[in-house]
Amino acid sequence: MGDLYVPLDHERGGVAAQVASGLREAVGSGRLAPGDRLPSSRDLAADLGVSRGVVVEAYEQLVAEGFLVSRVGSGTRVAPAATRGRAVAAELPESYCDYQSRATSPDLGHFPRERWLAALRHALATIPSDALDYGDPGGIPELREELAGYLRRVRAAEVDPADLIIVGGVAQGLSLVLHVLAEREGRLGATDRGGRPGAADRAGRAGAAGNGGRPRPGGRAGRIGLAVEDPTSQRQVPLLRRAGADLLPVPVDGRGLDVAALRERPARAVLVTPAHQYPTGVVLSPGRRAALVEWARESDAVVLEDDYDAEFRYDRDPVGCLQGLAPDRVVLVGSVSKALAPGLRLGWVVAPPALAGAVRLARSEFDLGSPVIEQYALAGFLRTGGYDRHLRRMRREYRRRRDALVRALAEHLPEVRVRGIEAGLHAHLDLPAGWDEERVVAVARELGLAMEAVGPMRFAPGRPAVAAGFSRLPVHRAAEAVRELKLRMSAGAAG
């Protein structure tokens, strides 16, 4: 370990006790974790401006108390059994979700480490020093050019690099777009038809007063009526509401979002997953696509297209993105989270020019842009064909895993109806009547199966179902896991 913060008041006296107290607090709060190596007594004494004997005394006291262990040759470390003041789990909000159990997560063991490392090395070796400065919050031009070409070629999108903004994943992309749209709604609602201050303006003033009288970043706060698919990912719900959306659920059937029902909602925007609806796996039909675009133009509304896993298709022809049909009305949001890894936090927003400019401005006001080196690496990965090769390889592997899961379900649980398997990383499983979703999910996770209950994703009641991920399920484990799932569920029913 190098530097270590230890608060010290030289005028107060009892310096050794202060050092011991500071280290004890660091261990108790978790700033120092079990196994962490502390600086040598000589180095820490020099950093604190005290004699070495003071630090030695403090270390010896904490060793005696069990906070530290000291061995010749390995230095002084935090004891493995050192307790923290509070468990990490207790610090997590109630809405925290275990992202490791997501049905839509890719197999991170197949992340192309060597090729990505080569892309990073090439970026570091070739980019000018000036490129490491604050840049365009919309993203580096090289990546926007490569992504625009890729989206035109693979997703049939209509993209001008100037209208493409690099973001930290789909979540941030949606947040930024909704923030801008809600802000616009706030301005439109600032006065009523008689020119008097409207409800939105009064709410904005109240919000400003509650914020110490300071204006909110980006302008007047507002809300926007956002239609969402029912069912939809429950993880997005808090994000959408925090970004300024009032959610208006619209049912999904075998052809996708029910546009006739959408027309009955006072929505100014709609969020859809047309290529592979989550969680049902339904593809938005051509007729519904045309009707959705017509609704958007008639209503002067915006369609937000979450293109989260469209690259993975197995038993169907490619489906172009909705944005290609109506680039003036559709905002396309995507990322590399499913294709490469969520931890890269690289995504994009493609929007009509005026909206794209507002989103870029919002990005600059919130966090100044995405990491530059990773952007150059992704640009090179796209340019050299590494991204395409990785997707082709993973398509083949995920198809094998999907087929193994479907075969196992057909053999051992034929009463389960499997849907939505033509694309993506998950299947929608309609469960037999009487089965409890939460119990199925709990048993499945014990067996290493990634499943999520569909019930919490619904606004209206529906039959029991789960979303089952197959991307991390090895082919040789599928039959055994499903067979064990059946046995445990049968035993629970009998009990």
C-alpha positions in Angstrom: 0.0 0.0 0.0 1.1 3.5 -0.7 -0.5 6.5 0.9 -3.0 6.1 3.7 -5.2 8.8 5.2 -5.0 8.9 9.1 -6.4 12.0 10.8 -4.0 13.5 13.3 -4.0 16.5 15.6 -0.4 17.0 16.7 -1.3 19.6 19.3 -3.8 17.4 21.1 -1.2 14.8 22.3 -1.6 11.1 22.6 -0.4 10.7 19.0 0.0 6.9 19.1 -3.6 6.6 20.4 -4.8 8.9 17.6 -3.0 6.8 15.0 -4.5 3.6 16.4 -8.0 5.2 16.6 -7.7 6.3 12.9 -6.7 2.9 11.7 -9.4 1.2 13.8 -12.0 3.5 12.2 -10.7 2.7 8.7 -11.0 -1.0 9.3 -14.4 -0.7 11.0 -15.9 1.5 8.2 -14.5 -0.8 5.4 -11.9 1.7 4.0 -9.4 -0.9 4.9 -10.6 -4.4 4.0 -9.4 -7.8 5.4 -6.1 -8.7 3.9 -5.1 -5.1 2.9 -1.4 -4.4 3.5 -0.6 -1.3 5.5 2.4 0.9 4.9 5.6 0.0 6.7 6.0 1.7 10.1 8.8 3.8 8.7 6.8 5.0 5.6 3.7 5.8 7.6 5.7 7.7 10.3 7.3 9.8 7.5 3.9 10.5 5.9 2.4 11.5 9.3 5.4 13.5 10.5 5.8 11.4 13.7 8.5 9.1 15.1 8.6 5.5 13.9 8.1 4.4 17.5 4.6 6.1 17.5 3.5 4.0 14.5 5.0 0.8 15.9 3.1 1.4 19.2 -0.2 1.9 17.3 0.4 -1.2 15.2 1.2 -3.3 18.2 -2.0 -2.1 20.0 -4.2 -3.1 17.0 -2.5 -6.4 16.6 -3.3 -7.1 20.3 -6.9 -6.1 19.7 -7.2 -8.4 16.6 -7.6 -5.7 14.0 -4.2 -6.3 12.4 -1.8 -9.2 11.9 2.0 -8.8 11.5 4.4 -11.4 10.2 8.0 -11.2 9.2 8.4 -11.0 5.5 4.7 -10.1 4.8 4.4 -6.9 6.7 1.4 -5.7 8.6 -2.1 -6.4 7.2 -5.7 -6.1 8.2 -6.7 -9.3 10.0 -8.9 -11.7 7.9 -11.5 -11.8 10.7 -11.6 -8.0 11.2 -15.2 -7.0 11.4 -16.7 -4.0 9.7 -18.9 -1.5 11.4 -21.9 -2.5 9.1 -22.5 -5.0 6.4 -22.3 -4.0 2.8 -25.8 -5.4 2.2 -27.2 -3.1 4.8 -26.0 -0.1 2.8 -27.9 -1.1 -0.3 -31.3 0.4 -1.1 -34.3 -1.7 -0.9 -34.7 -1.5 -4.7 -31.3 -2.9 -5.3 -31.3 -5.8 -7.8 -28.9 -8.7 -8.1 -27.6 -8.0 -11.6 -25.7 -11.2 -11.7 -29.0 -13.1 -12.0 -30.3 -11.1 -15.0 -31.9 -13.3 -17.6 -30.4 -11.0 -20.3 -26.8 -11.0 -19.2 -24.2 -12.3 -21.7 -21.5 -14.9 -20.8 -18.7 -12.7 -19.6 -16.3 -15.6 -19.7 -16.3 -15.2 -23.5 -15.4 -11.5 -23.4 -12.6 -11.1 -26.1 -9.9 -10.1 -23.6 -6.9 -10.5 -26.0 -8.6 -8.6 -28.9 -9.9 -5.9 -26.6 -6.4 -5.5 -25.0 -4.9 -5.2 -28.5 -7.5 -2.5 -29.3 -6.6 -0.6 -26.1 -2.9 -0.9 -26.8 -3.3 0.4 -30.3 -5.4 3.3 -29.1 -2.8 4.2 -26.5 0.0 3.9 -29.0 -1.7 6.0 -31.7 -4.0 8.7 -30.3 -2.4 12.1 -29.8 -1.9 13.5 -26.3 -4.5 16.2 -27.0 -7.2 13.5 -27.4 -6.9 12.7 -23.6 -8.2 16.2 -22.8 -11.9 17.1 -22.3 -13.5 16.5 -25.6 -16.9 16.6 -27.3 -19.4 15.3 -24.7 -21.2 13.6 -27.6 -18.2 11.3 -28.1 -15.1 11.1 -30.2 -15.7 11.6 -34.0 -14.0 8.3 -34.8 -16.4 6.2 -32.8 -19.4 8.1 -34.0 -18.4 7.5 -37.6 -17.8 3.8 -37.0 -21.0 3.3 -35.1 -23.0 5.2 -37.7 -21.7 2.9 -40.4 -22.3 -0.2 -38.3 -25.9 0.8 -37.5 -26.6 1.6 -41.1 -25.2 -1.7 -42.3 -26.5 -4.1 -39.6 -29.6 -2.4 -38.2 -30.9 -0.6 -41.3 -30.8 2.7 -39.3 -30.6 6.1 -40.9 -27.8 7.7 -39.0 -25.7 10.9 -39.4 -22.7 10.8 -37.1 -23.5 14.3 -36.0 -26.8 13.1 -34.5 -25.2 10.2 -32.6 -24.2 10.7 -29.0 -22.0 8.3 -27.1 -23.4 7.5 -23.6 -22.7 5.2 -20.7 -25.2 2.6 -21.7 -28.9 2.4 -22.5 -29.8 3.5 -19.0 -28.0 6.8 -19.3 -29.2 7.2 -22.8 -32.8 6.9 -21.8 -32.3 9.1 -18.8 -30.8 11.9 -20.9 -33.5 11.7 -23.6 -36.3 11.7 -21.0 -34.7 14.6 -19.1 -34.7 16.6 -22.3 -38.3 15.7 -23.3 -39.6 16.3 -19.8 -37.9 19.7 -19.7 -39.6 20.6 -23.0 -43.0 19.5 -21.6 -42.3 21.8 -18.6 -41.7 24.7 -20.9 -44.8 24.0 -23.0 -46.9 23.8 -19.9 -45.4 26.9 -18.3 -48.5 29.0 -19.4 -52.0 28.1 -20.1 -54.0 29.2 -23.1 -54.8 32.5 -21.4 -51.2 33.4 -20.9 -51.4 32.8 -17.1 -48.8 30.7 -15.3 -49.7 27.0 -15.7 -49.5 24.1 -13.4 -46.1 23.1 -14.8 -44.7 26.5 -14.1 -46.1 26.6 -10.6 -44.6 23.1 -10.0 -41.3 24.3 -11.4 -41.2 27.3 -9.1 -42.1 25.1 -6.1 -39.3 22.7 -7.0 -36.8 25.6 -7.4 -37.8 26.9 -4.0 -37.3 23.5 -2.5 -33.8 23.4 -4.0 -32.7 26.4 -2.0 -34.0 28.8 -4.7 -31.4 27.6 -7.2 -32.6 26.7 -10.7 -32.4 23.1 -11.6 -29.6 22.0 -14.1 -30.7 22.4 -17.7 -33.8 24.5 -17.0 -37.4 24.1 -15.7 -38.3 20.7 -14.3 -41.2 19.0 -16.0 -42.9 15.6 -16.4 -43.8 13.7 -19.5 -46.4 11.0 -20.1 -44.4 8.0 -21.2 -46.2 4.9 -22.5 -44.4 1.7 -21.6 -45.0 -1.9 -22.6 -46.9 -4.1 -20.2 -45.0 -6.2 -19.1 -41.7 -4.4 -19.0 -38.4 -4.6 -17.2 -39.0 -3.6 -13.6 -35.4 -2.4 -13.3 -36.2 0.5 -15.7 -39.2 1.7 -13.8 -37.3 3.8 -11.1 -34.9 5.1 -13.7 -37.7 6.3 -16.0 -39.7 8.0 -13.2 -36.6 9.7 -11.8 -35.9 11.0 -15.3 -39.3 12.8 -15.4 -41.6 10.2 -16.8 -45.2 9.4 -15.7 -45.7 5.8 -16.8 -48.7 4.8 -18.9 -48.8 1.0 -19.4 -49.9 -0.4 -22.7 -50.6 -4.1 -23.2 -48.4 -6.3 -25.3 -49.9 -9.2 -27.3 -48.6 -11.7 -29.9 -47.9 -8.9 -32.3 -46.2 -6.6 -29.9 -47.4 -3.3 -28.4 -51.1 -2.7 -28.9 -51.1 0.6 -30.8 -54.9 0.9 -30.6 -54.6 0.9 -26.8 -51.7 3.4 -27.0 -54.0 5.8 -28.7 -56.2 5.9 -25.6 -53.3 7.0 -23.4 -52.3 10.7 -23.0 -48.7 9.8 -23.9 -46.2 12.2 -25.4 -43.6 9.4 -25.9 -43.5 5.7 -25.9 -40.7 3.3 -25.0 -40.6 0.0 -27.0 -38.4 -3.0 -27.6 -39.6 -3.9 -31.1 -36.9 -6.4 -32.1 -37.3 -8.7 -29.1 -39.8 -7.5 -26.5 -38.7 -7.9 -23.0 -39.7 -10.2 -21.3 -42.2 -11.8 -23.8 -39.7 -12.1 -26.7 -42.4 -10.9 -29.2 -41.3 -9.1 -32.4 -43.3 -6.0 -33.2 -45.3 -6.9 -36.4 -45.0 -4.8 -39.6 -48.5 -3.6 -39.3 -47.9 -2.4 -35.7 -44.7 -0.7 -36.7 -46.5 1.3 -39.3 -49.3 2.1 -36.9 -46.8 3.2 -34.2 -45.1 5.6 -36.6 -48.4 7.0 -37.7 -49.4 7.5 -34.1 -46.2 9.4 -33.4 -46.6 11.7 -36.3 -50.3 12.4 -35.6 -49.6 13.0 -31.9 -46.3 14.9 -32.4 -44.8 12.3 -30.1 -41.5 10.5 -29.8 -40.8 6.8 -30.0 -37.9 5.6 -27.8 -36.5 2.3 -29.3 -34.5 0.2 -26.9 -32.4 -2.0 -29.2 -30.9 -4.0 -26.4 -30.2 -7.5 -28.0 -31.1 -7.3 -31.7 -27.8 -8.6 -32.9 -28.5 -12.1 -31.5 -31.0 -13.8 -33.9 -31.3 -17.5 -34.6 -34.4 -18.8 -36.4 -35.6 -15.7 -38.3 -34.5 -13.2 -40.9 -32.9 -10.0 -39.6 -35.4 -7.4 -38.4 -34.4 -3.8 -39.1 -34.7 -1.1 -36.4 -37.8 1.0 -36.2 -35.7 4.2 -36.4 -34.9 3.4 -40.1 -38.6 3.8 -40.9 -39.0 7.2 -39.2 -35.7 8.9 -38.2 -37.6 12.1 -37.6 -39.7 10.5 -34.9 -37.7 7.6 -33.4 -34.8 7.8 -31.0 -32.6 4.7 -31.2 -30.8 3.7 -28.0 -28.3 0.8 -27.8 -25.1 -0.4 -26.2 -22.4 -3.1 -26.2 -23.7 -4.5 -22.9 -25.1 -7.6 -24.4 -22.6 -8.0 -27.3 -19.5 -7.5 -25.2 -20.0 -6.6 -21.5 -22.2 -4.3 -19.4 -19.1 -3.2 -17.4 -17.7 -1.3 -20.4 -20.6 1.2 -20.0 -20.5 2.2 -23.7 -23.7 3.0 -25.5 -25.3 5.4 -28.0 -28.3 7.5 -28.7 -29.4 8.3 -32.3 -31.9 11.1 -32.4 -33.4 13.7 -34.8 -31.0 16.7 -35.1 -32.7 19.1 -32.8 -33.2 16.5 -30.1 -29.7 15.2 -30.6 -28.3 18.6 -29.9 -30.3 18.9 -26.7 -29.1 15.5 -25.5 -25.5 16.4 -26.2 -25.9 19.6 -24.2 -27.5 17.6 -21.3 -24.6 15.2 -21.4 -22.1 18.1 -21.1 -24.0 19.5 -18.2 -24.2 16.2 -16.3 -20.8 14.5 -16.7 -18.7 15.9 -19.7 -18.7 12.6 -21.7 -17.5 9.0 -21.8 -14.0 7.6 -21.2 -11.9 8.5 -24.2 -9.5 5.6 -24.4 -12.3 3.0 -24.4 -14.1 4.9 -27.1 -11.0 4.8 -29.3 -10.6 1.1 -28.6 -14.2 0.4 -29.6 -13.8 2.4 -32.7 -10.8 0.3 -33.7 -12.6 -2.9 -32.7 -15.4 -2.0 -35.1 -13.1 -0.8 -37.9 -11.0 -4.0 -37.9 -14.0 -6.3 -37.9 -13.3 -7.6 -34.4 -16.8 -6.7 -33.2 -18.5 -8.6 -36.1 -16.3 -11.7 -35.6 -17.1 -11.8 -31.9 -20.9 -11.5 -32.6 -20.8 -14.3 -35.1 -18.9 -16.6 -32.7 -21.3 -15.8 -29.8 -24.4 -16.2 -32.0 -23.3 -19.8 -32.7 -22.6 -20.5 -29.0 -25.8 -18.9 -27.7 -27.8 -20.8 -30.2 -26.4 -24.1 -29.0 -27.2 -23.2 -25.4 -30.7 -22.0 -26.3 -31.3 -25.3 -28.1 -30.1 -27.3 -25.2 -32.4 -25.5 -22.8 -35.4 -25.9 -25.1 -34.7 -29.6 -25.5 -34.4 -30.1 -21.8 -37.7 -28.3 -21.1 -39.5 -30.3 -23.8 -38.3 -33.5 -22.3 -38.7 -32.8 -18.6 -41.2 -30.0 -18.3 -43.4 -30.3 -21.4 -46.2 -28.5 -19.5 -44.1 -25.3 -19.7 -44.8 -23.2 -22.8 -41.6 -21.8 -24.3 -41.9 -18.5 -26.3 -39.7 -15.7 -27.7 -36.7 -17.9 -28.5 -36.0 -16.7 -32.1 -33.6 -14.1 -30.9 -31.9 -12.6 -27.8 -30.5 -14.2 -24.7 -33.6 -15.3 -22.9 -36.8 -17.3 -23.3 -40.2 -16.5 -22.0 -41.7 -19.5 -20.1 -45.4 -19.7 -19.4 -45.7 -21.8 -16.2 -48.5 -24.3 -15.4 -51.4 -22.9 -13.4 -50.7 -23.0 -9.7 -47.0 -22.7 -10.0 -45.5 -19.8 -7.9 -43.1 -17.6 -9.9 -41.0 -16.6 -7.0 -40.5 -20.2 -5.9 -39.5 -21.3 -9.4 -37.0 -18.4 -9.6 -35.5 -19.2 -6.1 -35.1 -22.9 -7.0 -33.7 -22.1 -10.4 -31.0 -19.8 -9.0 -29.9 -22.5 -6.5 -29.3 -24.7 -9.6 -27.4 -22.0 -11.5 -30.2 -21.0 -13.8 -30.8 -17.3 -14.4 -34.5 -16.7 -14.1 -36.7 -13.7 -13.3 -40.3 -13.6 -12.3 -42.6 -11.9 -14.9 -45.2 -11.0 -12.3 -43.3 -7.9 -10.9 -42.9 -6.7 -14.5 -46.7 -6.5 -15.1 -48.9 -3.6 -14.5 -52.0 -5.8 -15.0 -52.4 -9.3 -13.7 -51.4 -12.2 -16.0 -50.6 -15.9 -15.9 -47.5 -17.1 -14.1 -44.3 -16.8 -16.2 -40.6 -16.4 -15.9 -37.9 -15.0 -18.2 -35.1 -17.7 -18.4 -31.6 -16.7 -19.5 -29.6 -19.3 -21.4 -26.5 -17.3 -22.3 -24.6 -18.6 -19.2 -26.0 -22.1 -19.2 -23.4 -24.6 -20.5 -24.9 -27.1 -23.0 -23.9 -30.1 -20.8 -25.7 -28.6 -17.8 -29.1 -27.8 -19.3 -30.8 -31.3 -19.0 -29.5 -31.9 -15.5 -30.6 -28.4 -14.2 -34.1 -28.6 -15.7 -34.5 -32.2 -14.4 -33.6 -31.1 -10.9 -35.9 -28.1 -11.2 -38.8 -30.4 -12.0 -38.0 -32.7 -9.1 -37.8 -29.8 -6.6 -41.0 -28.2 -7.8 -42.8 -31.5 -7.7 -41.5 -32.1 -4.2 -42.7 -28.7 -3.1 -46.2 -29.2 -4.6 -46.4 -32.6 -2.8 -45.4 -31.0 0.4 
